[in-house]
């Protein structure tokens, strides 16, 4: 059997799906890594680089780089008639397609599969299924939020699953692209407004978190989550002494923001920050780190 596939990873500047600032592509042929490529990208939406602390990329690094449209002729052959692998493929494919929509580029013909979904299936005992956690479990080198390195890590996880699967051919039964009318929900909301999340910075709070971090704190949860169970989050927070509200108000202490957050909540957060409200904003990665720290501190 020909185990040929391409592993993909993006890094983004902020929450906007049009803020891709880096892409890594790694070609695996018959289970071996045969080619690795990386491009820095000038984002369509080049507002504040809220995620620099995660991946280290700044506006200075990409302001003179090519756009995805400029380099698409180099990238497209890696997609054509191939299986694409990504960790949290829903996010990666949505981001890719939204950028292609923006530039009015025709979709390539490919299928995709997701190592996040597969890891949840094959490794249910893990506390979470972030790429780093899965790589540590399998003794695979982790790329540490570098698009090329994370793509290699993702491809290595898929290679491991191919070697262990009773019927590896099933793992090549990927999902196919939807039609060109697809638009990732992270940009279009029911109100038809466009959520500008470029000015929303995620706070780095896990390092200073204490056991009473959630005690009597009011939390608002919005958006979708890849590794955490969205339905279980309110109870997890309540078990740690916190309170959960469905709407942002003056009593809100923590805003926990996933992808595709509600427009009204974003609007209120922007207004309250402008007015000087002291509000902590956590994304999923930061929240997981807080949970992990509190768990390690619990006697």
Protein Blocks (a to p, Z undefined) as FASTA:
>chain_A
ZZdddddddddfblblklcfbdcddddeehiafbdcddddddfblcddfklmmnopafkl
mmmmccfklmmmmmmmmmgopacddehkllmmmmmmmmmmmnopacdddddddfklmmmm
mmmmbmblcfklmmmmnopacekhpaklmmmmmmmmmmmmmmmpmblmlmmmccddddfk
bccfklmcfklpacdfklpccddfklmpcfklmgopacddedjdfkbcfklmmmmmmmno
pacdfbdcfklmbdcddehiafklmmmmmmmmmnopacddddfklmmmmmmmmmmmpZZ
